[in-house]
Amino acid sequence: MLLGLSIRDVVLIERVDLSFRHGLGVLTGETGAGKSILLDALGLALGARGETALVRHGADRAIVTAEFAIPADHPVRALLAEQGIDEPDGPVLRRVMGADGRSRAFINDQPVSVGLLREVGESLVEIQGQHAARGLLESATHRTALDDHGALGDLLESTAKAHRAWREAAAAEREAAAELEAARTEEEFLRHSLTELDALEPEPGEEAALIDKRALLKNREQITEGMAAAHRELVGQSGAEQSLRAAIAAIGRVKDKAGGALSAVVDGLARAIEAATEAAAALEAAGQDLDQGEERLERVEDRLYALRDIARKHRCEVPDLPELRDTIAAKLARIATGDEIFRELAARTEAARGAYLAAARKLGQARREAAQRLDAAVAAELPPLKLDKASFRTVLTPLDEAEWGEHGLERVAFEISTNPGSPFGPIGRIASGGELARFMLALKVTLSSTGEAATLVFDEVDSGIGGAVADAVGERLHRLGQDLQVLVVTHSPQVAARGRHHWRVAKLESGTETLTGVSVLDAAERREEIARMLSGARVTDEARAAADSLMADAGS
């Protein structure tokens, strides 16, 4: 809801500060007083195109600030959060238009693009009439309006859920098809690679073991010499084993005379002889391995080079070869079962598509029924608004499958025919601003619960009408004002009498300047203003009495 509008140096307005409340508010004044300037100023704050002609003569810049209050779940809050804009209780939109043509936009005192200002403004205020730029004039809003009118939220949710499931199933099918195609393309290479790897049979840790063995074989002469010397020291005539046996014999000759004191010595020497014997045997075995010479070294190096060659071929390390072999085998297994998996995924996709179509067709049927109710409701509103020759219809056009989406299978558009026999077309084809405003009034009364904007502005809604038709317009504006904030620029006393809040726009002489001012009217001033609207320049007692009657009938 619009709380306040502050205008500085816009055309003939030097300084105006207005406060607004819920309900129907009317702005009146003589022709040329500047009522349209207020709408131009509001449009500027909402992101409309700015022109230097809006800057008051002699001023450097024009400034318009609009303050709003919005509920906690209003989409504007999420939009501002996405843009990193600090959010107090409600957004404050400000536009600065320089006399040099430069324009700046602000939301909550943070600089923003005019595009963002317009996007936020369009979610807060909907202007109908000659200043209308979007809202129900845009066909993109018609589907949402119809769905809201028909209370189709549950059907929309189930359709959107089914559409997501279909899309996910189709994506899985496409991914499987791509993987299967890629695997089949390289199947021959994979089979050849698996044959090579199976023939080679690489083992975990094998490269490191081969490197160690190659180093041993390359140094076998030095190692053999060392081993031979060690063997002599162990088993030769003066080796460790003979010395240990001699030591045992010497102890044995005196063991009995020492009691049990030498038993541990004899046991230790026995264990040493056993260890020396085992070491000598190990030296002999190692020596036999080394005795194979160049032939064994060649086999080790051939194996190592073979492993490294195939690793380079597959652009991996030798330790990765066992895992590579398992991966290739798994790919070939998937190729073998790929057709079956693909058929299963394709069946899932088709089932998901069928579920989506069932949900979307149910939604479409509900839309057609809601469209019939909407058409009848709008048709009932047209005659009292002097639009009895016009016809309204809701058109549901089937979409191509490529356009099917979470919102269903059809495009929704509101169309009108202004005269019997005239072709139907978009709402915006109504030429007259007054007719367009009244037609939009009929739509908004019927669709009062739809749309994000909590503030509606009507301009020229009473153009070219009077009497009972003007009273019908006023009654519908009053009805809208029970749920929304409605502001109307009017020349009709019947409409003005329905307002809960009333502002008068007038030109004021200030020295050599002519300025536009806006004043809030109390009950007595409202009576006088409505009487002026009834009688013209000279307000008569009869006009005042008629104003009293209008206000009484309107309950104001």
VEXDREN-2710 file (C-alpha; in Angstrom, 1 decimal):
% VEXDREN-2710
k/r/px/py/pz
1/MET/0.0/0.0/0.0
2/LEU/1.2/3.5/-0.8
3/LEU/1.8/5.4/2.4
4/GLY/3.2/8.7/1.2
5/LEU/4.2/10.6/-1.9
6/SER/6.7/13.5/-1.8
7/ILE/7.0/15.6/-4.9
8/ARG/9.6/18.4/-5.5
9/ASP/9.9/20.6/-8.6
10/VAL/7.8/18.5/-11.0
11/VAL/6.2/20.7/-13.8
12/LEU/4.0/23.1/-11.8
13/ILE/4.4/21.4/-8.4
14/GLU/7.1/23.1/-6.3
15/ARG/6.5/21.1/-3.1
16/VAL/3.8/18.6/-2.2
17/ASP/3.7/15.9/0.5
18/LEU/0.7/13.5/0.6
19/SER/-0.2/10.8/2.9
20/PHE/-2.5/7.9/1.8
21/ARG/-4.6/5.3/3.5
22/HIS/-6.5/2.1/2.6
23/GLY/-9.8/2.4/0.7
24/LEU/-11.0/4.6/-2.1
25/GLY/-9.3/8.0/-2.5
26/VAL/-10.3/10.6/-5.0
27/LEU/-8.4/13.4/-6.6
28/THR/-10.5/16.2/-8.1
29/GLY/-10.0/19.7/-9.5
30/GLU/-10.8/21.8/-12.5
31/THR/-9.5/20.9/-15.9
32/GLY/-5.9/21.9/-16.2
33/ALA/-5.3/22.2/-12.5
34/GLY/-2.5/19.6/-12.7
35/LYS/-4.1/16.3/-11.7
36/SER/-2.2/14.5/-14.4
37/ILE/1.0/15.9/-13.0
38/LEU/0.4/13.8/-9.9
39/LEU/0.2/10.7/-12.0
40/ASP/3.3/11.7/-13.9
41/ALA/5.2/12.2/-10.7
42/LEU/4.0/8.9/-9.3
43/GLY/5.0/7.2/-12.5
44/LEU/8.4/8.7/-12.3
45/ALA/8.9/7.2/-8.8
46/LEU/7.7/3.8/-10.1
47/GLY/10.3/3.7/-12.9
48/ALA/8.5/5.3/-15.8
49/ARG/10.5/7.0/-18.5
50/GLY/11.8/10.4/-17.3
51/GLU/11.9/13.5/-19.4
52/THR/13.5/16.9/-18.8
53/ALA/10.1/18.5/-19.4
54/LEU/9.0/17.1/-16.0
55/VAL/11.6/19.4/-14.2
56/ARG/9.9/22.6/-13.0
57/HIS/11.2/25.7/-14.9
58/GLY/14.1/27.2/-13.1
59/ALA/14.8/24.1/-10.9
60/ASP/17.9/22.0/-11.2
61/ARG/16.2/18.7/-10.7
62/ALA/12.9/17.0/-9.9
63/ILE/12.6/14.6/-7.0
64/VAL/9.7/12.2/-6.3
65/THR/9.7/9.8/-3.3
66/ALA/7.0/7.1/-2.8
67/GLU/6.9/5.2/0.5
68/PHE/5.1/1.8/0.7
69/ALA/4.0/-0.8/3.3
70/ILE/4.0/-4.4/2.1
71/PRO/3.2/-7.7/3.8
72/ALA/6.0/-10.1/5.0
73/ASP/5.3/-12.5/2.0
74/HIS/5.3/-9.9/-0.8
75/PRO/7.5/-10.9/-3.7
76/VAL/9.3/-7.5/-3.5
77/ARG/11.0/-8.5/-0.3
78/ALA/12.6/-11.5/-2.0
79/LEU/13.6/-9.3/-5.0
80/LEU/15.3/-6.7/-2.8
81/ALA/17.1/-9.4/-0.8
82/GLU/18.5/-10.9/-4.1
83/GLN/19.8/-7.4/-5.0
84/GLY/21.4/-7.0/-1.6
85/ILE/19.2/-4.0/-0.7
86/ASP/18.6/-3.2/3.0
87/GLU/15.0/-3.6/3.8
88/PRO/13.3/-1.6/6.5
89/ASP/9.5/-2.0/7.2
90/GLY/8.6/-1.1/3.7
91/PRO/10.4/0.0/0.5
92/VAL/10.9/3.6/-0.3
93/LEU/11.3/4.4/-4.0
94/ARG/13.0/7.6/-5.1
95/ARG/13.7/9.1/-8.5
96/VAL/15.8/12.1/-9.3
97/MET/15.4/13.7/-12.7
98/GLY/18.0/16.4/-13.6
99/ALA/17.4/19.3/-15.9
100/ASP/20.4/18.1/-17.9
101/GLY/18.5/14.9/-18.7
102/ARG/20.4/12.6/-16.2
103/SER/18.2/10.3/-14.1
104/ARG/19.0/8.5/-10.9
105/ALA/17.0/5.9/-9.0
106/PHE/17.1/4.7/-5.4
107/ILE/15.4/2.1/-3.3
108/ASN/15.7/2.5/0.5
109/ASP/18.4/5.2/-0.3
110/GLN/20.6/2.7/-2.2
111/PRO/21.3/3.5/-5.8
112/VAL/19.7/1.1/-8.3
113/SER/19.0/0.8/-12.0
114/VAL/15.8/2.4/-13.4
115/GLY/15.0/-1.1/-14.6
116/LEU/15.0/-2.5/-11.1
117/LEU/13.0/0.5/-9.9
118/ARG/10.4/-0.2/-12.6
119/GLU/10.2/-3.9/-11.7
120/VAL/9.6/-3.1/-8.0
121/GLY/7.2/-0.3/-8.9
122/GLU/5.1/-2.5/-11.1
123/SER/4.7/-5.0/-8.3
124/LEU/3.4/-2.3/-5.9
125/VAL/1.1/-0.1/-8.0
126/GLU/-1.1/-0.8/-11.0
127/ILE/-2.2/2.2/-13.1
128/GLN/-5.2/1.8/-15.4
129/GLY/-6.1/4.3/-18.1
130/GLN/-4.0/6.4/-20.4
131/HIS/-1.0/6.0/-18.1
132/ALA/-1.4/2.2/-18.0
133/ALA/1.8/0.3/-18.9
134/ARG/1.2/-3.2/-17.7
135/GLY/-1.0/-5.2/-15.4
136/LEU/-3.9/-6.9/-17.1
137/LEU/-3.0/-5.1/-20.4
138/GLU/-0.2/-7.6/-20.7
139/SER/-1.2/-11.0/-21.9
140/ALA/1.6/-12.5/-19.7
141/THR/-0.5/-11.7/-16.6
142/HIS/-3.7/-13.3/-17.9
143/ARG/-3.0/-16.9/-17.1
144/THR/-2.1/-16.1/-13.5
145/ALA/-5.3/-13.9/-13.2
146/LEU/-7.5/-16.8/-14.5
147/ASP/-5.8/-19.4/-12.3
148/ASP/-6.3/-17.1/-9.2
149/HIS/-9.9/-16.4/-10.1
150/GLY/-10.6/-20.2/-10.5
151/ALA/-8.6/-21.1/-7.3
152/LEU/-6.6/-23.6/-9.2
153/GLY/-3.6/-23.5/-6.9
154/ASP/-3.7/-27.3/-6.1
155/LEU/-4.0/-28.3/-9.7
156/LEU/-1.1/-25.9/-10.7
157/GLU/1.1/-27.5/-8.0
158/SER/0.3/-31.1/-9.1
159/THR/1.0/-30.1/-12.7
160/ALA/4.2/-28.4/-11.9
161/LYS/5.3/-31.4/-9.8
162/ALA/4.5/-33.8/-12.6
163/HIS/6.3/-31.6/-15.1
164/ARG/9.5/-31.7/-13.0
165/ALA/9.3/-35.4/-12.7
166/TRP/8.9/-35.8/-16.5
167/ARG/11.8/-33.4/-17.1
168/GLU/14.1/-35.3/-14.7
169/ALA/13.2/-38.7/-16.2
170/ALA/13.8/-37.3/-19.7
171/ALA/17.2/-35.9/-18.6
172/ALA/18.2/-39.3/-17.1
173/GLU/17.2/-41.0/-20.4
174/ARG/19.2/-38.5/-22.5
175/GLU/22.2/-39.0/-20.2
176/ALA/22.0/-42.8/-20.4
177/ALA/21.7/-42.6/-24.2
178/ALA/24.7/-40.3/-24.5
179/GLU/26.8/-42.6/-22.3
180/LEU/25.7/-45.7/-24.2
181/GLU/26.5/-44.0/-27.5
182/ALA/29.9/-42.9/-26.3
183/ALA/30.7/-46.4/-24.9
184/ARG/29.7/-48.1/-28.2
185/THR/31.9/-45.7/-30.1
186/GLU/35.0/-46.8/-28.1
187/GLU/33.9/-50.4/-27.5
188/GLU/36.5/-51.9/-29.9
189/PHE/39.3/-49.9/-28.1
190/LEU/38.0/-50.9/-24.7
191/ARG/38.0/-54.6/-25.6
192/HIS/41.5/-54.4/-27.0
193/SER/42.7/-52.6/-23.9
194/LEU/41.1/-55.1/-21.6
195/THR/42.8/-57.9/-23.5
196/GLU/46.1/-56.2/-23.1
197/LEU/45.6/-55.6/-19.4
198/ASP/44.4/-59.1/-18.8
199/ALA/47.4/-60.6/-20.6
200/LEU/49.8/-58.4/-18.5
201/GLU/47.9/-58.9/-15.2
202/PRO/49.3/-55.9/-13.4
203/GLU/49.3/-56.3/-9.6
204/PRO/49.1/-53.6/-6.9
205/GLY/52.6/-52.6/-5.7
206/GLU/54.3/-54.5/-8.5
207/GLU/56.2/-51.5/-9.9
208/ALA/57.9/-50.8/-6.6
209/ALA/58.9/-54.5/-6.2
210/LEU/60.3/-54.6/-9.7
211/ILE/62.4/-51.5/-9.1
212/ASP/63.8/-53.0/-6.0
213/LYS/64.6/-56.3/-7.7
214/ARG/66.2/-54.6/-10.7
215/ALA/68.5/-52.6/-8.3
216/LEU/69.5/-55.8/-6.6
217/LEU/70.3/-57.6/-9.9
218/LYS/72.3/-54.6/-11.3
219/ASN/74.6/-54.7/-8.3
220/ARG/74.9/-58.5/-8.1
221/GLU/78.7/-58.7/-8.4
222/GLN/79.3/-56.4/-5.4
223/ILE/76.5/-58.1/-3.5
224/THR/77.8/-61.6/-4.4
225/GLU/81.3/-60.7/-3.1
226/GLY/79.9/-59.3/0.1
227/MET/77.7/-62.4/0.5
228/ALA/80.6/-64.7/-0.1
229/ALA/82.7/-63.0/2.5
230/ALA/79.9/-63.1/5.0
231/HIS/79.4/-66.8/4.3
232/ARG/83.0/-67.5/4.9
233/GLU/82.8/-65.6/8.2
234/LEU/79.9/-67.8/9.2
235/VAL/80.9/-71.3/8.1
236/GLY/84.6/-71.2/7.2
237/GLN/87.4/-72.8/9.2
238/SER/87.7/-69.7/11.4
239/GLY/84.1/-68.7/10.9
240/ALA/81.5/-67.8/13.5
241/GLU/79.8/-71.2/13.5
242/GLN/83.1/-73.0/14.3
243/SER/84.0/-70.5/16.9
244/LEU/80.6/-70.9/18.6
245/ARG/80.9/-74.7/18.5
246/ALA/84.4/-74.4/20.1
247/ALA/83.0/-72.1/22.7
248/ILE/80.3/-74.7/23.5
249/ALA/82.9/-77.5/23.8
250/ALA/85.0/-75.4/26.2
251/ILE/82.0/-74.6/28.4
252/GLY/81.0/-78.2/28.3
253/ARG/84.2/-79.3/29.9
254/VAL/83.6/-77.2/33.0
255/LYS/79.8/-77.0/33.0
256/ASP/79.3/-79.7/35.6
257/LYS/81.8/-78.1/38.0
258/ALA/79.9/-74.7/37.8
259/GLY/76.6/-76.1/38.9
260/GLY/73.8/-74.3/36.9
261/ALA/75.7/-71.1/36.4
262/LEU/76.7/-71.8/32.9
263/SER/73.5/-73.3/31.6
264/ALA/72.2/-70.0/30.3
265/VAL/75.6/-69.5/28.5
266/VAL/75.3/-72.9/26.8
267/ASP/71.7/-72.2/25.7
268/GLY/72.6/-68.8/24.3
269/LEU/75.5/-70.2/22.3
270/ALA/73.2/-72.9/21.0
271/ARG/70.7/-70.3/19.8
272/ALA/73.6/-68.4/18.2
273/ILE/74.7/-71.4/16.3
274/GLU/71.1/-72.0/15.0
275/ALA/70.8/-68.3/13.9
276/ALA/74.2/-68.5/12.2
277/THR/73.1/-71.7/10.4
278/GLU/69.9/-70.1/9.2
279/ALA/71.8/-67.0/8.0
280/ALA/74.2/-69.1/6.1
281/ALA/71.3/-70.9/4.4
282/ALA/69.7/-67.6/3.5
283/LEU/72.9/-66.4/2.0
284/GLU/73.1/-69.5/-0.1
285/ALA/69.5/-69.0/-1.4
286/ALA/70.1/-65.4/-2.3
287/GLY/73.3/-66.4/-4.0
288/GLN/71.4/-68.9/-6.2
289/ASP/69.0/-66.0/-7.3
290/LEU/71.8/-63.8/-8.1
291/ASP/73.5/-66.6/-10.0
292/GLN/70.8/-66.4/-12.7
293/GLY/72.6/-63.2/-13.8
294/GLU/71.7/-61.2/-16.9
295/GLU/68.8/-63.4/-17.9
296/ARG/66.8/-62.6/-14.8
297/LEU/67.6/-58.9/-14.9
298/GLU/66.4/-58.8/-18.5
299/ARG/63.1/-60.4/-17.5
300/VAL/62.6/-57.9/-14.7
301/GLU/63.3/-54.9/-16.9
302/ASP/61.1/-56.2/-19.7
303/ARG/58.2/-56.6/-17.2
304/LEU/58.8/-53.1/-15.8
305/TYR/59.0/-51.5/-19.3
306/ALA/55.8/-53.3/-20.4
307/LEU/53.9/-52.0/-17.4
308/ARG/55.1/-48.4/-18.0
309/ASP/54.4/-48.6/-21.7
310/ILE/50.7/-49.5/-21.2
311/ALA/50.4/-46.9/-18.4
312/ARG/51.6/-44.2/-20.8
313/LYS/49.2/-45.4/-23.5
314/HIS/46.3/-44.9/-21.0
315/ARG/47.8/-41.7/-19.6
316/CYS/48.0/-43.0/-16.0
317/GLU/50.5/-44.2/-13.5
318/VAL/51.6/-47.9/-13.3
319/PRO/49.9/-48.3/-9.8
320/ASP/46.6/-47.2/-11.4
321/LEU/46.6/-50.1/-13.9
322/PRO/44.6/-52.6/-11.8
323/GLU/41.9/-50.0/-11.2
324/LEU/41.9/-49.0/-14.9
325/ARG/41.4/-52.7/-15.8
326/ASP/38.3/-52.9/-13.5
327/THR/36.9/-49.6/-14.9
328/ILE/37.2/-50.8/-18.5
329/ALA/35.6/-54.1/-17.6
330/ALA/32.7/-52.2/-16.0
331/LYS/32.2/-50.0/-19.1
332/LEU/32.0/-53.1/-21.3
333/ALA/29.5/-54.7/-18.9
334/ARG/27.4/-51.5/-19.1
335/ILE/27.5/-51.8/-22.9
336/ALA/26.3/-55.4/-22.6
337/THR/23.3/-54.3/-20.4
338/GLY/23.0/-50.7/-21.9
339/ASP/20.0/-51.5/-24.1
340/GLU/18.0/-52.9/-21.3
341/ILE/18.8/-50.0/-19.0
342/PHE/18.0/-47.5/-21.7
343/ARG/14.6/-49.2/-22.4
344/GLU/13.8/-49.1/-18.7
345/LEU/14.6/-45.3/-18.6
346/ALA/12.6/-44.7/-21.7
347/ALA/9.7/-46.4/-20.2
348/ARG/10.0/-44.3/-17.1
349/THR/10.1/-41.1/-19.2
350/GLU/7.0/-42.1/-21.1
351/ALA/5.2/-42.9/-17.9
352/ALA/6.2/-39.6/-16.4
353/ARG/5.0/-37.8/-19.6
354/GLY/1.7/-39.6/-19.3
355/ALA/1.3/-38.5/-15.7
356/TYR/2.1/-34.9/-16.6
357/LEU/-0.4/-34.9/-19.4
358/ALA/-3.1/-36.3/-17.1
359/ALA/-2.4/-33.5/-14.6
360/ALA/-2.1/-30.8/-17.2
361/ARG/-5.3/-31.8/-19.0
362/LYS/-7.2/-31.8/-15.7
363/LEU/-5.8/-28.3/-15.1
364/GLY/-6.8/-27.3/-18.6
365/GLN/-10.4/-28.5/-18.1
366/ALA/-10.6/-26.5/-14.8
367/ARG/-9.3/-23.5/-16.6
368/ARG/-12.0/-23.8/-19.3
369/GLU/-14.6/-23.9/-16.6
370/ALA/-13.1/-21.0/-14.8
371/ALA/-12.9/-19.0/-18.1
372/GLN/-16.7/-19.5/-18.6
373/ARG/-17.4/-18.2/-15.1
374/LEU/-15.0/-15.3/-15.6
375/ASP/-16.5/-14.4/-19.0
376/ALA/-20.0/-14.4/-17.5
377/ALA/-18.9/-12.3/-14.5
378/VAL/-17.2/-9.6/-16.7
379/ALA/-20.1/-9.5/-19.1
380/ALA/-22.4/-8.7/-16.2
381/GLU/-20.2/-5.8/-15.2
382/LEU/-20.1/-4.2/-18.7
383/PRO/-23.6/-2.8/-19.3
384/PRO/-23.7/-0.6/-16.1
385/LEU/-20.4/0.9/-17.2
386/LYS/-21.8/2.0/-20.6
387/LEU/-19.9/-0.9/-22.3
388/ASP/-23.0/-2.8/-23.2
389/LYS/-21.8/-3.1/-26.9
390/ALA/-18.5/-4.6/-25.9
391/SER/-17.9/-8.4/-25.4
392/PHE/-15.2/-10.1/-23.4
393/ARG/-13.8/-13.6/-23.7
394/THR/-11.0/-15.7/-22.4
395/VAL/-9.1/-17.6/-25.1
396/LEU/-7.2/-20.8/-24.3
397/THR/-4.7/-21.7/-27.1
398/PRO/-3.0/-25.1/-27.1
399/LEU/0.8/-24.9/-27.0
400/ASP/3.2/-26.9/-29.0
401/GLU/4.8/-29.7/-27.0
402/ALA/8.1/-27.8/-27.0
403/GLU/6.3/-25.1/-25.1
404/TRP/4.6/-27.3/-22.5
405/GLY/5.7/-26.4/-19.0
406/GLU/4.9/-26.4/-15.4
407/HIS/1.9/-24.1/-16.0
408/GLY/0.2/-26.5/-18.4
409/LEU/-0.6/-27.0/-22.0
410/GLU/-2.3/-23.8/-23.0
411/ARG/-1.7/-20.1/-23.4
412/VAL/-4.4/-17.8/-21.8
413/ALA/-5.4/-14.4/-23.2
414/PHE/-8.2/-12.0/-22.5
415/GLU/-9.8/-10.5/-25.6
416/ILE/-12.5/-8.0/-26.3
417/SER/-14.8/-6.9/-29.1
418/THR/-15.8/-3.2/-28.7
419/ASN/-18.9/-3.5/-31.0
420/PRO/-21.2/-6.3/-32.3
421/GLY/-19.6/-7.9/-35.3
422/SER/-16.2/-6.5/-34.6
423/PRO/-13.4/-9.0/-34.4
424/PHE/-12.0/-9.9/-31.0
425/GLY/-8.5/-8.6/-30.1
426/PRO/-6.2/-7.7/-27.2
427/ILE/-7.6/-5.5/-24.5
428/GLY/-5.2/-2.6/-25.4
429/ARG/-6.9/-2.1/-28.7
430/ILE/-9.7/0.0/-27.0
431/ALA/-8.9/3.5/-28.3
432/SER/-10.5/5.7/-25.7
433/GLY/-8.7/6.1/-22.4
434/GLY/-12.0/6.4/-20.6
435/GLU/-13.4/3.2/-22.2
436/LEU/-10.2/1.3/-21.4
437/ALA/-10.2/2.5/-17.8
438/ARG/-13.8/1.4/-17.3
439/PHE/-13.1/-1.9/-19.0
440/MET/-10.1/-2.5/-16.7
441/LEU/-12.4/-1.5/-13.8
442/ALA/-14.8/-4.2/-14.8
443/LEU/-12.0/-6.7/-14.9
444/LYS/-10.4/-5.6/-11.6
445/VAL/-13.7/-5.8/-9.8
446/THR/-14.1/-9.4/-11.1
447/LEU/-10.5/-10.3/-10.4
448/SER/-10.1/-8.2/-7.3
449/SER/-8.1/-11.0/-5.5
450/THR/-5.5/-11.3/-8.3
451/GLY/-2.2/-9.6/-8.8
452/GLU/0.7/-8.5/-6.5
453/ALA/-0.2/-4.7/-6.5
454/ALA/-2.1/-3.6/-3.5
455/THR/-2.6/-0.1/-4.9
456/LEU/-4.7/0.6/-8.0
457/VAL/-4.8/3.9/-9.8
458/PHE/-7.5/4.8/-12.3
459/ASP/-7.2/7.7/-14.7
460/GLU/-10.1/9.0/-16.9
461/VAL/-12.3/6.2/-15.7
462/ASP/-15.3/8.5/-15.9
463/SER/-14.4/10.2/-19.2
464/GLY/-17.6/10.9/-21.3
465/ILE/-20.1/9.5/-18.8
466/GLY/-22.4/10.8/-16.1
467/GLY/-25.6/10.0/-14.2
468/ALA/-26.3/6.3/-13.6
469/VAL/-23.1/5.2/-15.4
470/ALA/-20.9/7.5/-13.3
471/ASP/-22.7/6.2/-10.2
472/ALA/-22.0/2.6/-11.3
473/VAL/-18.3/3.4/-11.7
474/GLY/-18.2/5.0/-8.3
475/GLU/-19.9/1.9/-6.7
476/ARG/-17.4/-0.4/-8.3
477/LEU/-14.5/1.7/-7.3
478/HIS/-15.9/1.7/-3.7
479/ARG/-16.2/-2.1/-3.8
480/LEU/-12.6/-2.4/-4.9
481/GLY/-11.5/-0.1/-2.2
482/GLN/-12.9/-2.5/0.4
483/ASP/-10.0/-4.9/-0.4
484/LEU/-7.4/-2.7/-2.0
485/GLN/-6.1/0.8/-1.9
486/VAL/-7.7/2.6/-4.9
487/LEU/-6.8/6.1/-6.1
488/VAL/-8.9/7.7/-8.9
489/VAL/-8.5/11.0/-10.7
490/THR/-12.1/12.0/-11.5
491/HIS/-14.3/14.7/-12.8
492/SER/-17.5/12.9/-11.7
493/PRO/-19.3/14.1/-8.5
494/GLN/-20.9/10.6/-8.3
495/VAL/-17.4/9.0/-8.1
496/ALA/-16.1/11.7/-5.8
497/ALA/-18.9/11.2/-3.4
498/ARG/-17.9/7.6/-2.9
499/GLY/-14.4/8.4/-1.8
500/ARG/-13.3/7.7/1.8
501/HIS/-10.4/10.2/1.3
502/HIS/-10.5/13.3/-0.9
503/TRP/-7.8/15.6/-2.3
504/ARG/-8.3/18.7/-4.4
505/VAL/-5.8/19.8/-7.0
506/ALA/-5.7/23.5/-7.8
507/LYS/-3.5/26.1/-9.4
508/LEU/-2.1/28.8/-7.1
509/GLU/-0.6/32.2/-7.8
510/SER/2.7/32.7/-6.1
511/GLY/4.2/36.0/-7.1
512/THR/5.0/35.8/-10.8
513/GLU/4.6/32.0/-10.8
514/THR/1.6/29.7/-11.2
515/LEU/2.0/26.6/-9.1
516/THR/-0.1/23.4/-8.5
517/GLY/-1.1/22.6/-5.0
518/VAL/-2.9/19.7/-3.4
519/SER/-5.0/19.9/-0.3
520/VAL/-6.8/17.3/1.9
521/LEU/-10.5/18.0/2.2
522/ASP/-12.5/17.6/5.4
523/ALA/-16.3/16.8/5.3
524/ALA/-17.4/20.4/4.7
525/GLU/-14.8/21.0/2.1
526/ARG/-15.7/17.8/0.3
527/ARG/-19.3/19.0/0.2
528/GLU/-18.3/22.3/-1.3
529/GLU/-16.0/20.6/-3.9
530/ILE/-18.7/18.1/-5.0
531/ALA/-21.1/21.0/-5.3
532/ARG/-18.7/22.8/-7.5
533/MET/-18.4/19.7/-9.7
534/LEU/-22.2/19.6/-10.0
535/SER/-22.8/23.3/-10.7
536/GLY/-19.6/24.7/-12.2
537/ALA/-17.8/27.9/-11.3
538/ARG/-20.8/29.3/-9.2
539/VAL/-21.8/27.0/-6.4
540/THR/-25.5/27.2/-5.6
541/ASP/-27.5/26.1/-2.6
542/GLU/-29.2/23.6/-5.0
543/ALA/-25.8/22.2/-5.8
544/ARG/-24.9/21.9/-2.2
545/ALA/-28.1/20.1/-1.5
546/ALA/-27.4/17.7/-4.4
547/ALA/-23.9/17.1/-3.0
548/ASP/-25.4/16.3/0.4
549/SER/-27.7/13.8/-1.3
550/LEU/-24.9/12.2/-3.2
551/MET/-22.7/11.9/-0.2
552/ALA/-25.6/10.5/1.9
553/ASP/-26.4/7.9/-0.8
554/ALA/-22.7/6.9/-0.9
555/GLY/-22.6/6.6/2.9
556/SER/-19.7/9.1/3.1
END
